[in-house]
């Protein structure tokens, strides 16, 4: 009976090891797909800028405004708005 329990334990360890390897491969493939999509978006942006510069500029401005809006309205992990340091010294431009 003890041999059967040991065999089942070894089988469980083998299945867990296979699952860990599968997760590692899935993570690698996910990063590869993300990199390919990011590269395609960048190439598409360059091609759009070469073919239709005003349209590319308009899209870039919309994306920039969206990023600014998101940066201003983002809430941190505690559910509060980002704190503004009122005692900070103004920046000097040299």
Order of alpha helices (4+ residues) and beta strands (2+ residues): alpha-alpha
